[in-house]
Amino acid sequence: MNKYSVRGKLIELAAAELDGARTAYTEHLQASKPAEDQATVVDDQAQAWSQAELAEDLEKMLRAAEAKVAALNALDFGPKEFVEPGAIVTVNGRHFVIGVSMDHFTCEGIELIGLSPLAPFYQAIDGLEKSDTVEFGVHKVKIEEII
């Protein structure tokens, strides 16, 4: 598995997520502007508060997507011997890219999952080497490969 292909795919997915967040935020701001000739009534003010809350949530989503892209760009994808950010780790037949949270994706025909260093599962396997085992919940997991 080529780590740089995986990195490229992650950056592509994160960039698409960022573009989607930007588009949603921009569209919301445009749609929520009142027409200049509209009179303001109490119901309009309540709706404005609701729109402001939605804008805040969309802005949080936008900032999270920006942070994900920045984290990926800063991540060292060089060879790894231990479970650490920038590693691709195979655990019980599943492939994890350590560094940012990302839904399942496929690269070079292999299904992977982006795993944040803040995730409880990462905390359980952090620093382990190939062939190490650890208990996670009720399951025993084995580090099969680290790239």
C-alpha positions, -999 to 999 in steps of 0.1 A, spaced: 0 0 0 14 34 -10 11 58 19 14 88 -3 -16 76 -24 -36 72 9 -24 107 20 -36 121 -14 -69 104 -11 -74 118 25 -65 153 14 -89 150 -16 -117 138 7 -110 165 33 -109 192 6 -143 180 -7 -156 182 28 -142 217 32 -157 228 -2 -191 214 9 -189 232 42 -180 265 25 -208 261 0 -234 254 27 -222 283 48 -222 308 19 -256 296 6 -271 299 41 -258 334 45 -272 345 11 -306 329 17 -310 343 52 -305 380 42 -338 398 44 -351 417 14 -345 454 18 -382 463 15 -395 437 40 -411 450 71 -398 434 104 -423 417 126 -418 396 158 -420 363 138 -392 376 115 -370 383 146 -376 348 159 -367 334 125 -336 355 124 -324 340 157 -330 306 144 -311 314 112 -282 328 133 -280 296 153 -279 276 121 -252 299 107 -231 293 139 -234 255 134 -224 258 98 -194 279 107 -183 253 133 -186 227 105 -165 249 82 -138 255 109 -136 218 116 -131 210 79 -104 237 77 -87 222 107 -88 187 92 -72 199 60 -45 217 80 -38 187 101 -34 164 71 -10 189 54 11 190 86 11 152 92 43 132 86 35 102 65 70 88 66 77 52 76 66 42 111 76 15 135 51 24 162 14 33 162 15 71 159 1 99 138 10 94 101 10 56 104 -13 32 86 -21 5 111 -38 -29 104 -57 -42 134 -77 -74 133 -79 -71 95 -90 -34 95 -68 -6 82 -66 27 101 -49 59 90 -38 77 121 -41 114 122 -77 126 115 -111 112 118 -125 102 84 -153 78 74 -145 46 55 -129 52 22 -111 31 -4 -76 36 -18 -59 12 -41 -87 -13 -35 -82 -13 3 -108 0 27 -94 24 53 -107 45 82 -93 78 94 -86 76 131 -81 107 152 -55 107 180 -83 118 203 -103 86 196 -105 61 225 -94 33 202 -63 52 192 -56 58 229 -56 20 234 -32 13 206 -9 44 208 28 35 209 23 -2 202 45 -22 178 37 -48 152 25 -80 169 15 -63 201 -19 -70 215 -41 -50 238 -76 -53 254 -101 -28 240 -134 -30 257 -143 -67 256 -121 -74 226 -85 -84 223 -69 -66 193 -36 -73 176 -14 -49 157 -8 -68 124 11 -42 104 24 -7 107 34 13 77 
